[in-house]
Amino acid sequence: MEALGWIRGSLRVLAEADAAYILLALLLYLASVLIYAVRWVIVLQRAGVRLRLWDSMAAYLASILVNNITPSARAGGELMRILYAYVKTGAPLVKLLNTVAFERICESIPVIALAVVSIAEALLSGDRPLGVFLGFALIVIATIVGVKYWDRILAVAAKRLGFDDQLDTEASVRRLISDRGLFATTIALSALVWVFDVLRLYAAALAVGWEAPLLRFALASVMYLVVGILAITPGGLGIVEGGLTAVFVALGAEPSVALALVMIERLISYGFASLIGLLVVVIGGGPQAWTLLKSRWRRTGFTPR
């Protein structure tokens, strides 16, 4: 009964939410997608692959749809993004995979910085953000493994899967990391996306009339990532909403306000993004792309499993 009261209260809060701040949150989300698309175009160009900005953006939107309907955020979506670029450019899958791995390594650096700031702010406030500690440890370990062992892991996997002829040392992750200009640019764009993510949650909070220090939303963003990665339901449905609501309650929001805030965020990042992603897949020629992809696989003798 208490949960039902929260839901009714959150719907009342949502009905009175400030539409201008919701629109601002939506625009910040779209700006993040655009920056992601620009970032990948830059990385691909440096790896010798030319993908139009519109196609890069479409690939990201389609990947968001896949992320939102598959367990463990991002894994399925990244595969979708790679396949989309493969169909559009015909570039080797291994090279495309390397560019995505490079992006993730670069993105981990601002996330680690954000986690450090969030942990420091929480400790000074007397909190013990165990979830952020866990996320921080996982991201640091994944980054170290990626930098040191990604190329070796990929070489072994490519050989077993029959893709070893696509291995290209010029586009290896280590070679991309050694390009200081590309490395710095990718980190800077990744950091900008995270700033926008924090501001989006802040705008959603203002929409429901809750004000808190901006650093609190940095902590919430890191927790959002951790919960999303660990969630086993498609798109994290249920787990993300419950987890993020608990985070905002822990940060001082009333339960009904926290749930309304999360509803706005999920309407944008799940509902709106999934709808746009679906339109991209259908209008952008998703079925035709799949047919072309299978055709290319047949020509190369590869059978998708």
Salt bridges, closest charged atoms under 4 A:
ASP55 OD2 - ARG52 NE 2.98
GLU78 OE1 - ARG81 NH2 2.81
GLU78 OE2 - ARG104 NH2 2.42
GLU103 OE2 - ARG39 NE 3.23
GLU103 OE1 - ARG81 NH1 2.90
GLU107 OE1 - ARG39 NH1 3.32
GLU107 OE2 - ARG74 NH1 3.61
GLU107 OE1 - ARG104 NH1 2.45
GLU121 OE1 - ARG216 NH2 2.90
ASP127 OD2 - ARG216 NH2 3.21
ASP168 OD2 - LYS95 NZ 3.32
GLU170 OE1 - ARG175 NH1 3.03
ASP179 OD2 - ARG46 NH1 2.48
ASP197 OD1 - ARG200 NH1 2.90
GLU241 OE2 - ARG266 NE 2.72
GLU265 OE1 - ARG200 NE 2.90
